[in-house]
Amino acid sequence: MKSILVPVDFSIQAQYAAQVAASIAKQTNSKIFLLHMLELPSGVIDPTSFGMTNNAPTALLFLKRAHEKFEEFKKLPFLEGLEVEDSVNFHKAYEGILEESQKQKVDLIVMGSQGASGLEEILIGSNTEKVVRNSEIPVLVVKNDIKDFKIENIVFASNFNIENRSAFQRILDFTLLFNAQLHLLKINTINNFETTKDSSEAIRNFIDGFDLGDDFTLNIYNDVSVESGVLNFSKLIDADVIVLNTHGRKGLAYLFNGSIGEDLTNHANLPVVTFKL
């Protein structure tokens, strides 16, 4: 990992994301790109060319204020000693984030999630959700204030269907980067019952041909819902992060029989990393 992109809207959630990104940057000797998108009305920015209109002074005022806020933002103590670059762009937020992540060839996007709903924002109509669904680059979503963020225990929750293996090597590379233990997790529910034998075979067929080393566990966890199972198991092992796959426009729901559910979206306080299939 060489570079991390952090979209910044100067909210407290963006600060939480930057703090986590800083912890990762210190562990991996990475550079941090801070990005603020100015979504100004079409009367200020010409949408056909993204050039200035006659209202250029208004746009320049917003630009100046954004740079001033960045100067203050970069003084946050957790960014001290890191290589940090900031940029202010005129663009729609999620499109600009995706374009900049490709332009800068970043290895990870770290974003904040706002409000008590937590991961619900990933799934329902937000810029975070759009980035998660469309980014080819892994996206780490942070909800809370996490000081000295570390990754020692990773939960990879999946249905372990063979057709979803395409991103698994990237997940293994991510795990190896932090020398973390990977916990492969399949949730068994009453409504979608599967024998332990069948679940075990599904996981082993999924990982067949991959080099997982010795630091991993296979887990089948019974609960009332997939969402509760992921949360309860993650709490049980004191996980640092939950890893999920997303399937483009189908989002995270693709892997969880139509819905990731309210329990996970509302109560998952852990950071969540998504890898696009």
C-alpha positions as CSV (number, residue, x, y, z in Angstrom):
1,M,0.0,0.0,0.0
2,K,1.5,3.3,-1.1
3,S,-1.4,5.8,-1.1
4,I,-4.7,6.4,0.7
5,L,-7.5,8.7,-0.5
6,V,-9.7,10.4,2.2
7,P,-12.7,12.4,1.0
8,V,-13.1,15.3,3.3
9,D,-16.3,17.4,3.8
10,F,-14.8,18.8,7.1
11,S,-17.4,17.0,9.2
12,I,-16.5,15.1,12.4
13,Q,-17.0,11.8,10.4
14,A,-14.4,12.9,7.9
15,Q,-12.0,13.5,10.8
16,Y,-12.7,10.0,12.1
17,A,-11.9,8.7,8.6
18,A,-8.7,10.7,8.3
19,Q,-7.6,9.5,11.8
20,V,-8.0,5.9,10.7
21,A,-6.2,6.6,7.4
22,A,-3.3,8.1,9.3
23,S,-3.0,5.0,11.5
24,I,-2.9,2.9,8.4
25,A,-0.4,5.2,6.7
26,K,2.0,5.0,9.6
27,Q,1.8,1.2,9.6
28,T,2.3,1.0,5.8
29,N,4.4,4.1,5.1
30,S,1.7,5.4,2.8
31,K,0.9,8.9,1.5
32,I,-2.5,10.4,2.2
33,F,-4.5,12.4,-0.3
34,L,-7.2,14.6,1.2
35,L,-9.9,15.5,-1.3
36,H,-12.7,18.0,-1.0
37,M,-15.4,18.2,-3.7
38,L,-17.1,21.5,-4.4
39,E,-20.5,20.8,-5.7
40,L,-21.5,24.3,-6.8
41,P,-24.8,25.3,-8.6
42,S,-24.7,25.3,-12.4
43,G,-25.0,29.1,-12.3
44,V,-21.6,29.3,-10.7
45,I,-19.9,26.5,-12.7
46,D,-20.4,25.8,-16.4
47,P,-21.5,22.1,-16.4
48,T,-20.4,21.6,-20.0
49,S,-16.8,22.6,-19.4
50,F,-16.4,22.9,-15.6
51,G,-15.1,26.3,-16.3
52,M,-16.0,29.5,-14.5
53,T,-19.1,31.5,-15.5
54,N,-19.7,35.2,-14.7
55,N,-20.1,34.1,-11.1
56,A,-16.5,33.3,-10.9
57,P,-15.9,35.4,-7.8
58,T,-18.4,33.2,-5.9
59,A,-16.7,30.1,-7.0
60,L,-13.3,31.5,-6.0
61,L,-14.6,32.4,-2.6
62,F,-15.7,28.8,-2.0
63,L,-12.4,27.6,-3.3
64,K,-10.5,29.9,-1.0
65,R,-12.5,28.9,2.1
66,A,-12.0,25.2,1.3
67,H,-8.2,25.7,1.1
68,E,-8.3,27.6,4.4
69,K,-10.2,24.7,6.0
70,F,-7.7,22.3,4.7
71,E,-4.8,24.2,6.3
72,E,-6.6,23.8,9.6
73,F,-7.5,20.2,8.9
74,K,-3.9,19.3,8.2
75,K,-2.8,20.6,11.6
76,L,-4.7,17.8,13.3
77,P,-2.1,16.0,15.5
78,F,-2.6,12.5,14.1
79,L,-1.4,13.8,10.6
80,E,1.9,15.0,12.0
81,G,4.9,13.4,10.4
82,L,2.9,12.0,7.4
83,E,3.1,12.9,3.8
84,V,-0.2,14.6,3.1
85,E,-1.5,16.2,-0.1
86,D,-4.8,18.1,-0.4
87,S,-6.9,18.9,-3.4
88,V,-10.2,20.8,-4.0
89,N,-12.1,19.9,-7.1
90,F,-15.2,21.1,-8.8
91,H,-17.3,18.0,-9.4
92,K,-20.1,15.9,-8.2
93,A,-18.9,14.3,-5.0
94,Y,-18.9,10.5,-5.7
95,E,-17.9,10.9,-9.4
96,G,-15.0,13.1,-8.4
97,I,-13.9,10.7,-5.7
98,L,-13.9,7.8,-8.2
99,E,-12.0,9.9,-10.8
100,E,-9.4,11.1,-8.3
101,S,-8.9,7.7,-6.9
102,Q,-8.0,6.4,-10.4
103,K,-5.9,9.5,-11.2
104,Q,-3.8,9.2,-8.1
105,K,-3.7,5.4,-8.3
106,V,-4.6,5.0,-4.7
107,D,-4.7,1.6,-3.0
108,L,-7.5,2.4,-0.5
109,I,-10.3,4.9,0.0
110,V,-11.2,5.7,3.6
111,M,-14.6,7.4,4.1
112,G,-16.7,8.5,7.1
113,S,-20.3,7.4,7.6
114,Q,-22.6,9.9,9.2
115,G,-25.2,9.5,11.9
116,A,-26.6,6.8,14.1
117,S,-27.7,4.8,11.0
118,G,-24.0,3.9,10.4
119,L,-23.7,1.6,7.5
120,E,-27.2,2.3,6.3
121,E,-25.7,5.2,4.4
122,I,-23.6,2.7,2.4
123,L,-26.8,1.1,1.2
124,I,-29.3,3.8,0.7
125,G,-28.6,6.7,-1.6
126,S,-25.6,8.4,-0.2
127,N,-22.3,9.4,-1.8
128,T,-20.6,6.7,0.3
129,E,-23.0,4.1,-1.0
130,K,-22.3,5.2,-4.6
131,V,-18.5,5.0,-4.1
132,V,-18.8,1.6,-2.4
133,R,-20.8,0.2,-5.3
134,N,-18.7,1.6,-8.1
135,S,-15.2,1.8,-6.8
136,E,-12.7,-0.7,-8.2
137,I,-10.5,0.2,-5.2
138,P,-11.3,-1.1,-1.7
139,V,-13.3,1.2,0.4
140,L,-13.0,1.4,4.2
141,V,-16.0,3.0,5.9
142,V,-15.5,4.4,9.4
143,K,-18.3,5.4,11.7
144,N,-16.7,6.2,15.0
145,D,-13.7,7.8,16.7
146,I,-11.0,5.1,16.7
147,K,-7.7,6.1,18.1
148,D,-4.6,4.0,17.3
149,F,-6.5,2.0,14.8
150,K,-5.0,-1.5,14.2
151,I,-6.0,-4.5,12.2
152,E,-5.2,-7.7,13.9
153,N,-8.5,-9.7,13.5
154,I,-10.4,-9.5,10.2
155,V,-13.9,-11.1,9.7
156,F,-14.7,-11.9,6.1
157,A,-18.4,-12.6,6.0
158,S,-19.7,-14.3,2.8
159,N,-22.1,-16.8,1.4
160,F,-19.0,-18.5,-0.2
161,N,-20.5,-19.1,-3.5
162,I,-17.8,-20.1,-6.0
163,E,-18.7,-17.3,-8.4
164,N,-17.8,-14.7,-5.7
165,R,-14.1,-15.7,-5.5
166,S,-12.8,-13.0,-7.9
167,A,-11.9,-10.6,-5.1
168,F,-10.6,-13.1,-2.6
169,Q,-6.9,-12.8,-3.5
170,R,-7.1,-9.0,-2.9
171,I,-8.7,-9.7,0.5
172,L,-5.8,-12.1,1.3
173,D,-3.3,-9.5,0.2
174,F,-5.0,-6.9,2.5
175,T,-4.8,-9.3,5.4
176,L,-1.2,-10.1,4.8
177,L,-0.3,-6.4,4.7
178,F,-1.3,-6.1,8.3
179,N,-0.1,-9.6,9.4
180,A,-3.7,-10.1,10.6
181,Q,-5.6,-13.2,11.3
182,L,-8.5,-13.9,8.9
183,H,-11.7,-15.3,10.2
184,L,-13.8,-16.8,7.4
185,L,-17.5,-16.6,8.5
186,K,-20.6,-18.2,7.1
187,I,-23.8,-17.5,8.9
188,N,-26.5,-20.2,9.2
189,T,-30.1,-19.1,9.9
190,I,-33.4,-20.9,10.4
191,N,-34.8,-19.4,7.2
192,N,-31.7,-20.4,5.2
193,F,-30.7,-23.6,7.0
194,E,-27.6,-25.5,5.9
195,T,-25.9,-28.4,7.5
196,T,-22.5,-27.9,9.1
197,K,-21.1,-30.4,6.6
198,D,-22.5,-28.4,3.6
199,S,-21.3,-25.1,5.0
200,S,-17.8,-26.4,5.7
201,E,-17.6,-27.8,2.1
202,A,-18.7,-24.5,0.7
203,I,-16.0,-22.6,2.5
204,R,-13.3,-25.1,1.7
205,N,-14.3,-25.2,-2.0
206,F,-14.2,-21.4,-2.0
207,I,-10.7,-21.1,-0.6
208,D,-9.3,-24.1,-2.6
209,G,-6.2,-23.0,-4.6
210,F,-5.5,-19.9,-2.5
211,D,-2.5,-19.7,-0.1
212,L,-4.0,-18.6,3.2
213,G,-0.9,-19.6,5.2
214,D,-1.6,-20.8,8.8
215,D,-3.2,-17.7,10.4
216,F,-6.9,-18.2,9.5
217,T,-10.0,-19.8,11.0
218,L,-13.1,-21.3,9.4
219,N,-16.3,-20.4,11.2
220,I,-20.0,-21.4,10.9
221,Y,-22.1,-19.3,13.2
222,N,-25.8,-19.9,13.9
223,D,-28.0,-16.9,14.5
224,V,-31.5,-15.5,13.9
225,S,-30.3,-13.5,10.9
226,V,-27.1,-13.0,8.8
227,E,-26.7,-9.5,10.1
228,S,-27.0,-10.5,13.8
229,G,-24.6,-13.4,13.2
230,V,-21.9,-11.1,11.6
231,L,-22.2,-8.6,14.5
232,N,-22.3,-11.2,17.3
233,F,-19.4,-13.2,15.9
234,S,-17.3,-10.1,15.3
235,K,-17.9,-9.0,18.9
236,L,-17.1,-12.5,20.2
237,I,-13.6,-12.5,18.6
238,D,-13.0,-8.8,19.2
239,A,-12.6,-8.1,15.5
240,D,-11.0,-4.9,14.3
241,V,-12.7,-4.8,10.9
242,I,-15.4,-6.6,8.9
243,V,-14.7,-7.3,5.2
244,L,-17.5,-7.7,2.7
245,N,-17.8,-8.1,-1.1
246,T,-20.0,-5.8,-3.2
247,H,-21.3,-6.6,-6.6
248,G,-21.5,-3.2,-8.4
249,R,-25.0,-2.0,-8.9
250,K,-26.3,-4.9,-6.8
251,G,-24.4,-3.6,-3.8
252,L,-23.8,-5.6,-0.7
253,A,-27.3,-7.1,-0.8
254,Y,-26.2,-9.5,-3.5
255,L,-24.3,-11.6,-1.0
256,F,-27.0,-11.6,1.7
257,N,-30.1,-13.0,0.0
258,G,-31.6,-9.6,-0.8
259,S,-30.9,-7.5,2.2
260,I,-28.0,-6.9,4.5
261,G,-30.6,-6.1,7.2
262,E,-31.2,-3.5,9.8
263,D,-29.1,-5.0,12.5
264,L,-25.9,-4.7,10.6
265,T,-26.6,-1.4,9.0
266,N,-27.7,0.2,12.3
267,H,-25.4,-1.4,14.8
268,A,-22.1,-2.2,13.1
269,N,-19.8,0.1,14.9
270,L,-16.7,-1.6,13.5
271,P,-15.1,-0.3,10.3
272,V,-16.2,-2.2,7.2
273,V,-14.0,-2.7,4.1
274,T,-15.7,-3.5,0.8
275,F,-14.0,-5.2,-2.2
276,K,-15.8,-5.1,-5.5
277,L,-16.3,-8.4,-7.2
